[in-house]
Amino acid sequence: MSLEAIKDKIQGNNNFLIATHYNPDADTIGSALALYRGLRQIDKNSLVLSIDGVPKDCRFIPGNEEIRTFALLLDSGFSAEHLIIVDCNNINRVSQEESHLSLLKRLFTMVIDHHELSVPYGDIRWIEPQTASTTMMIYRLLKELDVEITKDIAICLYAGLCIDTGNFRHDNTSSDSLKIASELIKKGISPSRIYRELFEAWSPEKFRLFKEALKGLEERGGVAIMTITRDMMVRAGCEKEDAGNFVDFPKRALHVKVSVLLKEIEPGKYRVSMRSKGEINVAVIASEHGGGGHRNAAGCTIEGEEGNIKNSLFARLLKAM
C-alpha cells in the first residue's frame, strides 16, 4: 500500500517540506499542520509551505503562524530533501511560478490526497477518492507512525474533516468519518467552536461582498453563477480569500442543481469554483480546463472575458445535466 511506502520513507529519512495547494482551505491546512506536528513529535525536521499563506478562517488552527510562503521558506535556510504534497495531486496546484516549481521538482515527492488522480505526479502516490477528507488519511498515517494524537493535532484533523463534509452534511459523510471524528472529540476539542470558526465567522467586509455578489447572480435552467471582481473586493474592503465559500449558497435552493463562483484573480483570469447535486460531475468539467476535484465539488482557472466564460459554463453545465 502507498500508506506503507510513505510510512517507511518517513521513518528512514528526514528534512520534509509539506506543501498545501494554492487558495488553501481547512483540509489542506489542517492536513499539513497535523503532519508537521506529528513529524516533530518523532524528531523529524519539517516545514509547511503555502504559496498563498493562511486564509482567515484557518487562523484558529494551532501552528498556523509557522506556515511559510515561498519567500519565507527561502529566507529560513531550510534544506528540504523530501516533498509531501497534501490534499492535491498536481504539482501545478502547489504553485504556478516556474521558479518555485523548478526547486520543488528536484525533491523526492510523496502525494497524499483524496481527489481523483488527474495528472499522475510524485514518486509515491497515496490517493483515496472515496475518503471524505485528506485529514482522515493523515490521521491513519500518524497512527501508523505511532504519533500521539494530541489536542492540537486533533483540532487540525477535525477542521479538515468538518470543512470537506460540510459539517457532516455532504454525501461523503460515512461511518468511518464519524468514527474518526468521535476519536478526535475525545481529545478535548470543541466541535462547535471549530464549526463557528469555519462557517460563522464572517467579517462585516465579507458580508458586504456577499451581498454585492448576490446582486449579480445569474440563473439558467438550474445553474447559478456568481461573479466577484477585483473592484468588488476593493469596494468591500476584503482580502483575496474572503469569497471562499460563497459558492455553497445558491445550491441550497431546491431548483439549483449546480452553483458556480467566478472570482477574478487578475485581468482576464478567473478562478472557478463549482458545486453540484447528485450525479452531476463537475470534476470532469474542471479537468477540461486543467483543474480537478470531486464529482460534486471542483475548481479550475479560466482565462477570457467574463461574459464569454459565463456563457461557455452555462452551455457546458446544462449539457451535463
N, C-alpha and C positions, 0 to 999 in steps of 0.2 A: 504493500500500500504506500501511497505517497506520504501519508502521515508518518509511517515508519521511517521513510527515507529522510524526511525533514527532521524528525527527531534525532536520527543518527548523525545527520550533518551538523545540527546544533551542538550535540553533545561532544563531537570531536573537533570542533573549531571555535573561532572567536571573532570578534570585531564585526558585528552585524549592523547594517543600515536597514531600518524598517521604513518602507515608503508607503504613503497613502496615495489615493488618486487625487487629481486636482478637483476643485469645487467639492471639498470633503464633507461628509455627513457623519453622524454619530457612529455608524457601523465601522467605517474605515478608521476614524479617530479612536474609537473605543478598542478596536482590534489591535491597532498599533501600540497604544499605551498599555494595554493589558499584557501584550507580548513583551514590550520593553521592560515593564516591571518584573515580569516573570524571568526574563533573561538576567536581569540584575540580581535577582534572588539566587540564581545558580552561578553567580560570578562570571557572567558573560558581558563583555563590553558591547554597548549598542547605543544608537541614536535613532530618533524618529524624524523623518523628512516629510514635510507637507508643503508643496510648492506654493499653495495659497494660504498657508498659515492655519489658524484655528477659527472656525466660524463662531459667532456669538453664542449660538445655542449649545455649543460643546465646551464652553469655557468653565463649566462646573465640573467637568471630568477631571479627576485627580491626575496631576502631572502634565496637564496641557501646556503649561508655561515652559516646559522643557522641549517642546517640539520646535524643530529648526526649519526655517525656509532655506532655500539653496544658498543664499548669501551667508546666512548664519552658519550653515553646515561647513562651508569653505573656510570661514573665519575660525571655526572651532579647532581645526587641525586634526579632526578625527580621521583616522586611516581605516576606511572600511575595506573588508575583504570579501564580504558576502552581502547580497541584497535580498531582502524579504519583502515582496510586494503583497499587501493585504487589501482585499476587497476589490481588486480588479486584476485582469489577466493580460493587459496590454500595456507595454512599457510606455506607449504614447499617451496613456491616461495618467501617468505619473507626472510627466512634463512634455510640453511640445517644443521646448527650446533645444535646438541641436547641440548646443554646448553642454547642456545638462545630460542629454541622452548619451553623448559620447563618453562621458565619465561613468554613467550607470551601466552601460552595456559591457563594460570591461569586467564587471563583477559577476561571480558565480551567483545565479539568481534562483530563488525559490518563490513560487507563486502560491498563495493561499486565498481562495476565492469561492464564492457561491453563485457567480454568474455563469451563463453559458460561455463556453470557450469560443471566442471569436477569432482571434489571431494567436495561434499557439506560441507562447513565449516562455522562456525560463528553462533552466537545467532540470529542475524538479517542479512538477505541477501537481498541486492537490486542488482539484476542482469538484465541488459538490453542489450542483444546481438545485437539488432537492432540499437543501438545508436552508432554513429561514434567514440566517444571518451569518456573516463571517465570524462574528464573535462566538458563535456556537462552536465553530471549528477551532478557534483559538483556545476555548475552554478545554476541549478534548486534548489539544496539543500540550497545554500546560499540565494537565493531569498526567499525561504520558511522561512529561519531564520531571514529575514529582514536585512541581511547584505548589506551594501553599496558596490557595485562593483566599487572599486577604480581603478585607472590606473594600479597600481602594480598587483592587483588581476586579472585584465583583461589580462595583459601580461602572467601571469601564465596559465590562462584558454585558451587563444588563442594558446599558444605554444603546448599544448596537442592536440588541435583540428587540428592545422596545421600538426603536425607530423603524426597523425593517419589517416588523409585523404590524405596524400601525397600532401599537399598544395592544397587540394580540387580537386585532380585529380582522386582519387580512387572511386570505385563503391559505397562506403558508404557515399559519399557526398550527402546530402539531403537538402530539403528546410529548415528543422529545423536547421541543422548545419550552413547553410548560414545565417539564421536569427540570430542565436546566435553570429556568427562571426561579423555580422553587428552591433549588440548591443555593442560588445566588442570594435570594432573600434571607436565607438562614444565616448569611454572613453579617446581617445587621443593616443592610441598605434600606433606603426608603423608596419603594416603587412610586409612591405618589409624588414625591419631590422630583424624581427623575422625569416622570411624565410631565410635570409642570414646566420644568426647565426646557424640555424638548418641544412641547406643543402649546404652552400657555404663557410664554414669557416675551410676548411681542412688545417692542418699544412703541411709543406714540408715532415715531417716524415710520416704522414698518407698517403700522396700521393705516397711516395716511397713504402710503404707497399702495397697499392692498385696495383701498377704496378707489384710488385713481385707476388701478389696473382693471377693476371690475367694470368701470365705465366703458372701456374699450373691448370688452369681451364679445366675441362673435360666435354664433351657433349656426351649424348647418347639419341637419339630419342626424342628430345625436352626437356630433363632435363639437366641442367647445374649445376655442383658442383665445388665450390672453397674451398680451404683449407688454413687456416692460422695457422701455427705452432708457438710455443713459440720462437723457434730460429729465425723465420722470424720477429717476433715482436722486438726481441733484436737487430737484424741487422738493422732494420729500425729506431730504437730508439723510438718506440711507447709505449704508455701506453695501459693497457688492454682493454679500451673501444674504442680504435681508429678504430676498424674494424666494428663498429656498423651497418652502412647502406650499406656496400659493397654488401650485398645480393640483393639489389634492382636493380643493374645494368644489369646483364645478361638477365633478362626478358624484357628488352627494345628491344631486338632483336625479330622480328616478329615470328621466328620459335621456340623460347624458351618459353615453357609453364610453367615450374617450375624452380625456381632458389634456390640453397641451398648453405649455407655457413657453413663449419665446422671450428670451432675455438677451438684449443687445449687450455684447461684451466689447465691441469696437465697431466703428462704422462698417456696415455691410456684413457683419458677422454676428450670428445669434447662437446662443446655447439653447437647445431644445430639450425640454423635459416632457415625457408623455406618461399618462396613466390610463389604464383601461379596465373594463369589467369583463368577467367571463373568459371566453376563448379568443378574444381579440388580441392578437400577438403584436404588440408594439415594438418588441425587441427586433423583430425581422425588419421593420421599417427603419429603426435606428441603425441597424447594421448596414443598410443600404447607403448610409451617409457616414460610415466609418465609426459609428457608435455601437452601443450594445446595452445589455441589461437583462431583465426578466420579461416573461410574457406580458405581465400587467404593469411593468414599471421599467422604462428605458429612457435613454437620452443620447444625444449626438450634438454635433456642431455643424451648422449650415451657413454658407456664405451666399449673399444675394440681397435683393431688395425685399423689404418686409412683406409687401403685398404679394409678390410672386411666391415667396416661401409659404405664406398662408394658403394661397390657392393650391399650391402643389401638395401641401399636407392635407388639406381638406379632401382633395381628389383621391389621394392615396389611402387615407384612413377610411373614407366612405366605401372605397372598393374593398378594403379588408373586412368591413362589417357585412 
